[in-house]
Amino acid sequence: MKHVQDISDKARVLLGNDFMRAFGMHHIACMYHSSGPCKMVDIERGISSQWANNFSQGYVPLMDNSDMLWTATLGPLLDAFIRDGVDFYPVRWDGGNGKEVFSVMATRCGKTLIEVAAPDVGGRSLEQFHKMLHPRAAPSNLVNLNDDRKLVPIRISRAVGHELMDKVLDFYGQGPNKKRAAALGFNSRVISDVTHDSDRAVLLELAPGATLHMQFWAREESSPGGPSFPRDSAFERATSEPGSGGSNQVNGGQPASAQSFCQDGVWTVSRYNKFVLKTHEGVMSPLPPPGYDILHPPVGITQDMFVDEHFAWECASDKCDMASAGKAFYDFGSRVQWYNPSPGIFAPYSYDPSGYGVQLHWFYTSPGFQPVGTAPNVCWSPNKEGTCDGSFASGKQEL
């Protein structure tokens, strides 16, 4: 029992006495990190243009990247949106057991969409809500959540596309590598797997009892026009590796060859995921060689802004071993950045096959675990020159 108590003590050092209530899903704006050959402001503008003018283009595949919260009624929220001039997209869908559920998607700015769902339409007519063919949350997750004091996170939704769907499902435990996925704490169960006109949505319970579910979407997309996607060399030159003259959000450094796409390119699910993955590969440390010592993985150079967008996977059990998890990430082809927020604790940041970030918020590792190298600062605040360790204080790179 002593080692379990030690794990809990370490958790309290990191999070304080309220550590068991840590919120597992969050978005971070760390402006000192790289976002590849485009600035994040350009990416945000390009993607959010898909739902500009009050979502006048209708439902587009990039809208499958969203976080869902549950409440008792949509009435007060819709009243506030109309009063404040906030654009929104209302939908309705089958919540199971013959009950229809209503939800509304909105964003104040940028590419992150929040979807709020409720069993009550808030006095609006059904015709005002677009009928959706796929369930967007689990019926079991919509039980006993009608208390109007709650705004409960119940689902993370990711657009992965047909080309990545099988790899992503394998990563989360629905494929040939279940043992590897289990090393990451994913002992998943398929809640629903529904296809309509080739559009597929798969909803997973990531582990028994998990109430925050994951949903993955694959839809057909037409080939985009406009400026071409950046070349591989643009990603290689936009690295944040120290000494290479790379880019960050403060001082620029994004390669000139990519700017046509950054400013005017058309974003799709496929392009966005490809951009994120190539940024990870350009910024984060290479995969370790085969046969490396899992107790002494490379600590990593730094991470990029897309890893900042992640969910934290909690576990305080000694069955959740970060040494084994690190190897599982590498075996899936994902790069890892190990951070050292307090003595004796290492937090790995990595990503799934679509590039979506995963942080393991665990507290146990096999005896002797010690990543090799000096971990960059977690960087909750910048250095005096306005950047984090691993990013750049000055200098621009042109191609």
C-alpha positions as CSV (number, residue, x, y, z in Angstrom):
1,M,0.0,0.0,0.0
2,K,2.9,2.4,0.6
3,H,3.8,2.8,-3.1
4,V,0.1,3.7,-3.8
5,Q,0.2,6.3,-1.1
6,D,3.5,7.6,-2.5
7,I,1.7,8.1,-5.9
8,S,-1.1,10.0,-4.2
9,D,1.4,12.2,-2.3
10,K,3.1,13.0,-5.6
11,A,-0.2,13.9,-7.2
12,R,-1.0,16.3,-4.4
13,V,2.4,17.9,-4.8
14,L,1.6,18.6,-8.5
15,L,-2.1,19.5,-8.2
16,G,-2.8,20.4,-4.6
17,N,-5.3,18.9,-2.2
18,D,-8.1,19.0,-4.9
19,F,-6.1,16.8,-7.3
20,M,-8.8,14.2,-7.7
21,R,-11.1,16.9,-9.3
22,A,-8.6,17.8,-12.1
23,F,-10.4,18.5,-15.3
24,G,-9.2,16.2,-18.0
25,M,-10.0,18.2,-21.2
26,H,-8.5,21.6,-21.8
27,H,-7.1,23.9,-24.5
28,I,-3.9,25.9,-24.0
29,A,-2.6,28.9,-25.8
30,C,1.2,28.8,-25.5
31,M,2.2,31.5,-28.0
32,Y,5.9,30.7,-27.6
33,H,5.7,27.3,-29.4
34,S,5.8,26.7,-33.2
35,S,2.8,25.9,-35.3
36,G,4.8,24.7,-38.3
37,P,5.1,26.9,-41.5
38,C,1.9,28.8,-40.7
39,K,1.1,31.1,-37.7
40,M,-1.7,29.9,-35.6
41,V,-3.7,33.0,-36.3
42,D,-3.7,32.1,-40.1
43,I,-4.8,28.5,-39.3
44,E,-7.5,29.7,-37.0
45,R,-8.8,32.2,-39.6
46,G,-8.6,29.7,-42.5
47,I,-10.5,27.0,-40.7
48,S,-13.1,29.2,-39.0
49,S,-13.9,30.8,-42.4
50,Q,-15.8,27.5,-43.1
51,W,-18.5,28.5,-40.6
52,A,-18.4,32.3,-41.1
53,N,-21.6,34.2,-41.7
54,N,-23.7,32.2,-39.2
55,F,-22.7,28.8,-40.6
56,S,-24.2,29.7,-43.9
57,Q,-22.3,26.8,-45.7
58,G,-24.2,24.3,-43.5
59,Y,-22.5,21.5,-41.7
60,V,-18.9,21.0,-43.0
61,P,-16.6,18.1,-42.0
62,L,-14.3,20.3,-40.0
63,M,-17.1,20.9,-37.6
64,D,-16.6,17.3,-36.4
65,N,-13.8,18.8,-34.3
66,S,-15.7,19.8,-31.2
67,D,-16.2,19.3,-27.4
68,M,-19.7,18.6,-26.1
69,L,-21.1,19.7,-22.8
70,W,-24.5,18.7,-21.3
71,T,-27.1,20.9,-19.6
72,A,-30.8,20.8,-18.8
73,T,-32.1,23.2,-21.4
74,L,-30.8,25.3,-24.4
75,G,-33.2,28.1,-23.7
76,P,-31.0,30.6,-21.7
77,L,-28.0,29.8,-24.0
78,L,-29.9,30.5,-27.2
79,D,-31.3,33.7,-25.7
80,A,-27.8,34.9,-24.9
81,F,-26.4,34.0,-28.3
82,I,-29.2,36.0,-30.0
83,R,-28.8,38.9,-27.7
84,D,-25.0,39.0,-28.1
85,G,-24.9,38.3,-31.9
86,V,-23.0,35.0,-31.5
87,D,-23.2,32.8,-34.6
88,F,-24.4,29.2,-33.9
89,Y,-25.5,26.0,-35.6
90,P,-28.5,24.2,-34.0
91,V,-29.0,20.4,-34.5
92,R,-31.2,17.6,-33.3
93,W,-30.5,13.9,-33.2
94,D,-31.6,10.5,-31.8
95,G,-30.5,10.2,-28.2
96,G,-31.8,6.7,-27.8
97,N,-34.8,5.2,-26.1
98,G,-37.1,7.2,-28.5
99,K,-35.9,10.5,-27.2
100,E,-34.6,13.3,-29.4
101,V,-31.7,15.5,-28.2
102,F,-30.9,19.0,-29.2
103,S,-27.6,20.7,-29.4
104,V,-26.0,23.9,-30.6
105,M,-22.5,24.5,-31.9
106,A,-20.7,27.8,-31.6
107,T,-17.3,29.4,-31.3
108,R,-16.5,33.0,-30.3
109,C,-13.4,32.9,-32.5
110,G,-11.1,30.4,-34.2
111,K,-11.3,26.7,-35.0
112,T,-12.4,25.3,-31.6
113,L,-16.1,24.5,-31.5
114,I,-18.1,24.0,-28.3
115,E,-21.3,21.9,-28.6
116,V,-23.9,22.2,-25.8
117,A,-26.6,19.5,-25.7
118,A,-29.8,19.2,-23.8
119,P,-33.1,17.3,-23.7
120,D,-35.1,20.5,-23.8
121,V,-35.3,22.8,-26.8
122,G,-35.8,26.0,-24.9
123,G,-39.2,27.0,-26.3
124,R,-38.0,26.8,-30.0
125,S,-39.7,24.9,-32.8
126,L,-38.1,21.6,-34.0
127,E,-37.9,23.0,-37.5
128,Q,-35.2,25.4,-36.4
129,F,-32.8,22.5,-35.6
130,H,-31.0,20.6,-38.4
131,K,-31.8,16.9,-38.3
132,M,-28.6,14.8,-37.9
133,L,-28.5,11.1,-38.9
134,H,-25.7,10.1,-36.5
135,P,-26.0,9.9,-32.7
136,R,-23.7,12.5,-31.2
137,A,-23.4,11.1,-27.7
138,A,-24.1,7.9,-25.8
139,P,-27.7,7.3,-24.5
140,S,-26.2,6.0,-21.2
141,N,-24.4,9.3,-20.8
142,L,-27.6,11.3,-21.1
143,V,-29.2,9.6,-18.0
144,N,-29.6,11.5,-14.7
145,L,-28.0,14.6,-16.2
146,N,-31.1,16.8,-16.2
147,D,-30.1,18.9,-13.2
148,D,-30.0,22.5,-14.4
149,R,-27.1,23.2,-12.2
150,K,-24.8,21.1,-14.4
151,L,-22.7,21.8,-17.4
152,V,-21.0,18.5,-17.8
153,P,-18.3,17.5,-20.4
154,I,-19.5,14.3,-22.0
155,R,-17.8,13.9,-25.4
156,I,-14.7,14.9,-27.4
157,S,-15.3,14.7,-31.2
158,R,-12.5,14.5,-33.8
159,A,-12.6,14.5,-37.6
160,V,-10.1,11.9,-38.7
161,G,-11.2,11.0,-42.2
162,H,-11.5,7.6,-43.9
163,E,-7.7,7.4,-44.4
164,L,-6.9,7.5,-40.7
165,M,-10.0,6.0,-39.1
166,D,-8.6,2.4,-38.7
167,K,-5.3,3.7,-37.3
168,V,-7.0,6.0,-34.8
169,L,-9.4,3.2,-33.6
170,D,-6.4,0.9,-33.2
171,F,-4.7,3.5,-31.1
172,Y,-7.7,3.7,-28.7
173,G,-8.0,-0.1,-28.4
174,Q,-10.3,-1.1,-31.4
175,G,-7.8,-2.8,-33.7
176,P,-5.0,-5.4,-33.8
177,N,-2.8,-3.8,-31.1
178,K,-5.1,-4.0,-28.1
179,K,-2.2,-4.8,-25.8
180,R,-0.3,-1.7,-26.9
181,A,-3.4,0.5,-26.5
182,A,-4.0,-1.0,-23.0
183,A,-0.5,0.2,-22.0
184,L,-1.9,3.7,-22.7
185,G,-4.8,3.0,-20.4
186,F,-7.3,2.5,-23.3
187,N,-9.5,-0.6,-22.7
188,S,-12.2,0.7,-25.0
189,R,-15.7,-0.4,-25.9
190,V,-17.6,0.6,-29.0
191,I,-20.8,2.4,-28.0
192,S,-22.0,3.0,-31.6
193,D,-20.6,2.7,-35.1
194,V,-23.0,4.2,-37.6
195,T,-22.6,4.8,-41.4
196,H,-24.9,6.9,-43.6
197,D,-24.1,7.5,-47.2
198,S,-20.4,6.7,-46.5
199,D,-20.2,9.2,-43.6
200,R,-19.1,7.1,-40.5
201,A,-19.2,8.0,-36.8
202,V,-17.7,5.8,-34.2
203,L,-18.3,6.5,-30.5
204,L,-16.0,4.9,-27.9
205,E,-16.0,4.5,-24.1
206,L,-12.2,4.6,-23.6
207,A,-12.2,2.6,-20.4
208,P,-14.9,1.0,-18.2
209,G,-16.8,3.7,-16.4
210,A,-15.3,6.6,-18.3
211,T,-18.0,9.3,-18.7
212,L,-16.1,11.5,-21.2
213,H,-16.3,9.6,-24.5
214,M,-14.5,10.0,-27.8
215,Q,-16.2,10.1,-31.2
216,F,-14.4,9.8,-34.5
217,W,-15.8,10.9,-37.9
218,A,-15.0,10.1,-41.5
219,R,-16.7,11.9,-44.3
220,E,-16.1,12.3,-48.0
221,E,-14.5,15.6,-49.0
222,S,-14.0,17.2,-52.4
223,S,-10.6,18.1,-53.6
224,P,-9.8,21.7,-52.5
225,G,-8.7,24.4,-54.8
226,G,-6.6,27.4,-54.1
227,P,-2.9,27.5,-53.1
228,S,-1.2,24.2,-52.8
229,F,-0.3,22.5,-49.5
230,P,3.2,23.5,-48.2
231,R,6.2,21.3,-49.2
232,D,7.9,19.0,-46.7
233,S,10.9,21.4,-46.8
234,A,8.7,24.1,-45.3
235,F,7.9,22.0,-42.3
236,E,11.5,21.0,-41.9
237,R,12.6,24.7,-41.9
238,A,9.9,25.7,-39.4
239,T,11.2,23.6,-36.6
240,S,11.6,24.9,-33.0
241,E,14.7,22.9,-32.4
242,P,17.3,25.1,-30.7
243,G,20.0,26.5,-33.0
244,S,18.1,25.8,-36.3
245,G,16.5,29.3,-36.8
246,G,12.9,28.0,-36.5
247,S,9.6,29.8,-36.0
248,N,7.3,30.7,-33.1
249,Q,4.2,32.8,-32.7
250,V,6.0,35.8,-31.1
251,N,8.9,36.5,-33.5
252,G,7.8,34.8,-36.7
253,G,10.2,32.8,-38.7
254,Q,7.6,31.0,-40.8
255,P,9.0,30.1,-44.3
256,A,8.0,32.4,-47.1
257,S,7.3,29.5,-49.4
258,A,4.3,28.5,-47.3
259,Q,2.7,31.9,-47.0
260,S,0.4,31.7,-50.0
261,F,-1.3,28.6,-48.4
262,C,-1.2,30.0,-44.9
263,Q,-3.0,33.2,-46.0
264,D,-5.4,31.9,-48.6
265,G,-5.3,28.1,-48.6
266,V,-8.5,26.0,-48.3
267,W,-8.6,23.8,-45.3
268,T,-10.1,20.3,-45.2
269,V,-10.0,17.5,-42.6
270,S,-7.3,15.7,-44.5
271,R,-5.2,18.8,-44.9
272,Y,-5.6,19.8,-41.3
273,N,-4.6,16.4,-39.9
274,K,-1.7,16.2,-42.4
275,F,-0.5,19.7,-41.4
276,V,-0.6,18.8,-37.7
277,L,1.2,15.5,-38.1
278,K,3.9,17.1,-40.2
279,T,4.3,19.9,-37.6
280,H,4.8,17.2,-34.9
281,E,7.4,15.5,-37.0
282,G,9.2,18.8,-37.7
283,V,9.3,20.1,-34.1
284,M,9.4,17.1,-31.7
285,S,12.3,14.7,-31.1
286,P,12.7,11.8,-33.6
287,L,11.5,8.4,-32.6
288,P,14.2,6.5,-30.6
289,P,16.1,3.7,-32.3
290,P,14.8,0.1,-31.9
291,G,15.8,-1.6,-28.7
292,Y,16.1,1.5,-26.6
293,D,15.8,1.2,-22.8
294,I,12.2,2.0,-21.9
295,L,13.4,3.1,-18.4
296,H,15.6,5.8,-20.1
297,P,13.7,7.3,-23.1
298,P,15.0,10.5,-24.7
299,V,13.4,13.4,-22.8
300,G,12.6,15.3,-26.0
301,I,13.4,18.7,-27.4
302,T,10.1,20.6,-27.1
303,Q,6.5,20.4,-28.4
304,D,4.4,22.5,-30.8
305,M,1.2,24.3,-30.4
306,F,-0.9,21.4,-31.6
307,V,0.2,19.2,-28.7
308,D,-1.1,22.0,-26.5
309,E,-4.6,21.0,-27.8
310,H,-5.0,17.7,-26.0
311,F,-7.0,15.8,-23.4
312,A,-5.4,14.6,-20.2
313,W,-5.9,10.9,-19.4
314,E,-5.9,10.4,-15.7
315,C,-4.8,7.4,-13.7
316,A,-3.4,7.1,-10.1
317,S,-3.1,3.3,-10.1
318,D,0.3,1.6,-10.2
319,K,-1.1,-0.4,-13.2
320,C,-0.6,2.7,-15.2
321,D,3.1,2.7,-15.8
322,M,4.5,5.6,-17.7
323,A,7.6,3.7,-18.8
324,S,5.4,1.1,-20.7
325,A,3.2,3.9,-21.9
326,G,6.1,5.7,-23.5
327,K,7.1,2.6,-25.4
328,A,3.5,2.2,-26.6
329,F,3.4,5.8,-27.9
330,Y,6.7,5.1,-29.8
331,D,5.4,1.8,-31.2
332,F,2.3,3.6,-32.6
333,G,4.7,6.0,-34.3
334,S,3.9,9.0,-32.0
335,R,6.7,11.2,-30.8
336,V,6.9,12.0,-27.1
337,Q,7.9,15.0,-25.0
338,W,8.6,14.3,-21.3
339,Y,8.1,17.1,-18.9
340,N,9.2,17.1,-15.3
341,P,6.7,19.3,-13.4
342,S,8.0,18.2,-10.0
343,P,10.7,16.0,-8.6
344,G,10.0,12.3,-9.4
345,I,7.1,13.0,-11.7
346,F,7.4,12.9,-15.5
347,A,4.3,13.8,-17.7
348,P,4.5,12.5,-21.3
349,Y,2.8,14.6,-24.1
350,S,2.2,12.8,-27.3
351,Y,-0.6,12.3,-29.9
352,D,-2.8,9.8,-31.7
353,P,-2.5,8.9,-35.4
354,S,-4.6,12.0,-36.4
355,G,-2.2,14.3,-34.5
356,Y,-4.6,15.0,-31.6
357,G,-2.7,15.5,-28.4
358,V,-2.7,13.1,-25.4
359,Q,-1.2,13.9,-22.0
360,L,-0.9,11.0,-19.6
361,H,-1.6,12.4,-16.2
362,W,-0.2,9.4,-14.3
363,F,1.9,9.1,-11.2
364,Y,3.5,5.7,-11.3
365,T,6.6,4.5,-13.2
366,S,8.7,1.4,-12.9
367,P,11.6,1.8,-10.5
368,G,14.6,3.4,-12.0
369,F,12.6,5.4,-14.7
370,Q,14.5,8.5,-15.7
371,P,14.3,10.1,-19.2
372,V,17.7,11.0,-20.7
373,G,18.4,14.7,-21.1
374,T,17.2,18.0,-19.7
375,A,13.4,18.5,-20.0
376,P,12.3,21.9,-21.2
377,N,10.3,24.0,-18.9
378,V,6.6,23.3,-18.8
379,C,6.4,27.0,-19.6
380,W,3.2,28.3,-17.9
381,S,4.8,31.7,-18.5
382,P,7.6,33.0,-20.9
383,N,11.1,33.9,-20.2
384,K,12.1,37.6,-20.2
385,E,12.5,37.7,-24.0
386,G,9.0,36.4,-24.5
387,T,9.7,32.8,-25.5
388,C,10.0,29.4,-23.8
389,D,13.1,27.3,-23.6
390,G,13.2,25.4,-26.9
391,S,11.8,28.3,-28.9
392,F,13.4,31.4,-30.3
393,A,14.0,34.9,-29.0
394,S,14.9,36.4,-32.4
395,G,15.7,35.6,-36.0
396,K,13.6,34.8,-39.0
397,Q,14.0,32.1,-41.7
398,E,13.1,32.7,-45.3
399,L,12.9,30.1,-48.1
